[in-house]
């Protein structure tokens, strides 16, 4: 509560004085378009947040409030228009903003799509092609759900998880991440996801599923779009981008896996949709120079991150995005705060913390790191 009160007061002061915009110009974002990143769109945030990572969620009501506020200050453009603007082929008098929904969840079609159509807002979905038209949960949703059911709420949950990881030969994450399991399980998930190659994540999921399962009714909430929904959205003007084949964190994978993930997704989308796919959003926003090289070699022209770092060789493959969710613009009372939203879109909070991702690639051969050689 104290932190939220301080954040509310700071945002109000910065927005009132115009300092939020000044900080945005200092960090170079005034010359860049505003690219927004959302994930799942739900009716009841509180109910859904009990089953998945809260920062993945936004309610329809809050989404509308955010888009209305932004739409009064920016011109919403499609990814195609954004690409033309980035390449200098299109001039737009007002500041521009683009909206991308990552992962391709079905609730984007159910809740966000009607809202976007009603308001005439162009948008895009970046999809994980292996899950389109299936009833499977995406990998990180499965892992989070299993962690919740197996360990969260138990006094010895962190210790139990640590012992299980040791028993199956997977080194435990840092103590701080492990001990956050009870109150902030998403931090434990992030530590595992950001340090493990996907093969090890799948091995961990298999071990966890031997002791607990996720009920079918809960699984249905995480379904992805099917091809018919994707085609309907595209006909209505929604752009389609890649989010890889399986949502592998590309910086943790071998060169061959990275190429399979980015090339395979692009080929499948172009084959099934009959479109040219030029845009890719990096899973979890993570990239390094090796990943950028593979994406460039695969024919993509635009890539979207979640941090401020740019690759000087391929600036259009490292376009920054701002992640928004339900509480991203809420004040200490839980009310919508234009001041906090303004600070978010001008990246005031990112400016203060800086980029924490290790973008340099020291693995010229894309050698996949083993989990026992964890890098933070």
N, C-alpha and C positions, 0 to 999 in steps of 0.2 A: 504493500500500500504506500509506504514512504517513497519507494522508487517511482511508482506511478504518479504520485503527487508531484514529485520533483520534475518528472518528464512533462507532465501537463503544464506546470508553471513555466518551464524553460521553453516549451513549444509556443505557448501563448506570447511570451516576451519576444521571441525571435520572429514570430509571424507578425506581431503588432508593429515591430520596428522595421520589418522588411529584411532583417538579417538572414532569414532562411533563404531568400532568393540570392542574396549576396554570397552566401556560402556555396550555393549551387553553382554560381558563376566561377567562384574560386576553384572549384573542383573540376571545371571544364564541362559541366553537364548542360550549361545554358545552350551550347552549340549542338548538343545531342538531342534526339527526340526522346520523349518519355515513353518507355516501353514497360507496360504493366504485366505482371505475372500472377495468375490465379491458378488454383487447382480444383478442388471440389466445391460445388455450389449446392447448399442444402436448405431445407425449410427451417429446421430446428437445430440451431448451432449447438446448444447445450446437450441435446440428446445425442447428436452425432459425435461430439467431442469426448463422450465417455467411451467410445469404441475405437477412436483413431487419433492421430496427431492433430491437436487443435489448429496448429498453424497451417494445416492443409485445407482448412474449411473457411467458408464465408456463407452467411445466410443471404437469401435473395434480397431481403430488405436492405441489408448493409451494402451489398453489391450495388444496388440501385442508388443508394445515397452517395457512395463513392464516385460512381460514374457520372451522376448528375453534377456533383461539385467539380470534377475534373473537366467535364464537357463544357462548362461555362468558361473555362480558361484555356482549353486546348481544342484543337481540331482532330477528332478521331479519324484515323486513316487505316486502310487495310494493309496487310503485309506487302502486297504488290506496290501500293502507293508509297509505303515506307521505304521499300527497296529503291524505287525511283528517286525518292528524296535523298537517300543516303548516297546514291551514285551521282547526284547532281543533275539528274535528268528532269526533275519536277520541282517547281518552286511553289511553296505554300506560304501565304502571308502570315498566318497565325502559327504559334507553337503547335507541334503535332504530338499526338499520343496514339499508341497502338496497344491492343489488348490481346494477350495470349493466355489460353487455358492449357496448362501442361497436363500430360499423362493420358488424356482422353477418357475421363470418367463419364459414365452414362448420365449422371445427374447434371452435367453441363448441358446436355441436350434437353433434359426435363425441365430444368429451372432457369439456366442462363440464356439459352437460345430464344425462348419466347420474349424475354426481357430485351435482348439485343434487337430482335426484329421489331418490337413495338417502339423502341426508341431510335431505330435506324442507325445503330452503332455497328460499324464493321469490327470484326474480331477474327481471331485465329485459334485453332486447336493444334497443339503439338502432341502427336499420338505415339504410343508404344505399340508397334504393329503386331507383336506376338500375341497380344491380349485382345485385339479387336475381334468382336464377335464370339468371345469365349465367356465362360462363367467363372474363370479363374481369378483369384485375387492377385494383384501385382505383388512382387516379391517383398517390398518393404512394408506393405500393408499386412502381409502374412506374418512377417517377423515381429512387427509391432503388436499385432493381436495375440500372438503366442507369448510374447514377453508379458503382456498384461495379464493373461490368464494363468501363466505358470509362476510368476514371481511377484507381481505388484500386489500390494495389500498384505504381504506376509512380512512379519518382523525380520525374518532371516532371508528375505528375497535376494538382496545383493550378494550375500555370502553364498547362497545356493547357486546363483548364476555363475559366480566366480568358480565354484567347485565343478560345475558342469562343464564350463569351458576348459578347465584344466584336464578333466577326465577324458575329453574327446580330442585333446591336443590342440586346442585353439587358445592362444594367449589372451588373457583378459585385458580389456581396455584400461585406461588410467583409472586410478582409484576414484577420482572426482566424478568421472562419468558413470562408473559402476554404482557408486553410492547415491547418485541422483535417481536411481531406478524407481524408488518409491514415489517421490514427489514430482519428478520431471523425467518420466521414462523416455521421452523423445531424445533426451541428451545421451542416454545409453544407446539407443538405436543409432543415432548419428555417429557416435564413436565407432560402433561396429561397422556400419555401412561405409564410413569414410576410410577405414583401415583394412577392410577385407576385400579381396577379389570376389566376384560373384559366385564362383564355384564353392568357396568356403561359406558364404552366406547360405547357399542352398544346402550345404551339409549341416549347418547349424539348424536350419529350419527342419530338416528331416529328423534330427535328434530331438528337437522340441516337440514335434508332432507325435513322437512315440509316447509322450506323456500327457498331452492335452490336445484338444481339437477346437477349431472355431466352428460354432453352429452354422448350419446352412443358411438360416435366416439372416445372420449377420454377414455372411459372405455376399449375399445378394446386393447389399448396400454398396459394395465396392466394384460392381461390374463395370466393364469398359463399354464404350460405344460399339455398335455393330456397323458393318459396312453400309447398310441401308441408311442408318442415322447419319453417318459421315457424309454420304452422298447427298442426303437431303440438306444438311447444313451447308455443304459446298455450293449447291444450287442456289441457296439463299444468300450467298456472298461471303460465307465463312471460309477463310484461307486455311489450307492444310499444311502443316509442317511436320518434320520428323522429330521424334524424341527417342530415337534408336529402336532396335528390335525388342530388347528386353529390359530396358532401363538400367543397364549396367553402368556403374560409375567408371567412366572411360579412363580416368587417370590411374585406376588400379588394375587395368587389364593389359594383356599382351597386344602387340601390334596387330596380329592376325585377328584377335577378337575385336579390337577397335574397328578395323576395316569391315568385318562382318556385321557389326552392329550398325554402323552408319551407312554402308552401302546397301546392306540387306533391307533396311527400313525404307530407304529411298526407292529402291527397285520395286518393292512390294506396293508402296503407295502409288507409284506411277503406273504400275501394271493394273491395279484394281480400280484406281480413280481416273485413269486416263489424263493425268495432269503432269506438269513439270514441277518437281519439288526442288526449290532453291533454298529453303530455310530449315535450320535445325536448332533446337533448343537443347543445350547440354544437360544431361541428368544431374540434378542437384547443383547446376551451374558450374560444375568443376571441369577445368580444362588445363592443359599445359601445352608447351610448344609441340610435343609429339602428337597429341590429339589434334591440334590445329592443322598440322601437316596432313594427317589422315583425312580430316574433314575436307580440306582444300583439294586433296587428290581425288576425293569421291565426287567432286563436282558441285558442292554446295557453294552458294555465293554469300549467304548471310547466316551468321551464327549468333545465338543469344545466350548470355551468361546471367549471373546473379550478383556480380561484383563490379567494381570500378576498373579493374585491370584491363588494359588493352594490349593486344599483340601488335607491335608496330609493323610487322610484315603483313598481317591480315587484319586490319582494323574492322572490316565489315564482317569478319567471322568472330569478333569479340564485342558485340554490341551489348551494353549493360542493360539490365532490367531491374525493376523495383518490384519486390514480392509484397503483395498485399493480402491480408486475411481479415477475419472478423474483428480481432482486437487491435489491428495495426493502427487504427485511428480513433481508439476509444480513450477517453480521459479517465481520471482516477475514480469517477463516479460510474463509469461504464456507459457514458453517453458519447455520441458521435462528436468528434472534435475537428473542425476544419483546420485549426492551427496545427494539430499533430499530423493530419493528412498532408498539409502543405510542407511540413518538415520532412515527411516521408518522401514525397515526390521530388524534393530538392536534395534528397540524400544527406540531410544534416546529420543524422545518427550514424550513417556510414562514414561520413567525413571525420567524425570524432573517433571512431574505432579503427578505421583503416581496413585494408583488405587482408584477411587472415589465410588466404589460400596459397599454397606453394605452387606457383605456376611454372617455375623453371623445370625443364625435363632433363635429368641427368642420365636417362636410360636411352641411349641412342638406338639400341636394338629393341626398344619397347619391352624390355624384360619385366615381366610381371613380378611385383614384390610379393614375398611370402609374408604371411601374417606375423610370423615370428620376427620380422624385420620391420615392425610398425614404424611409420613416419607420421609425425603430427602435422 
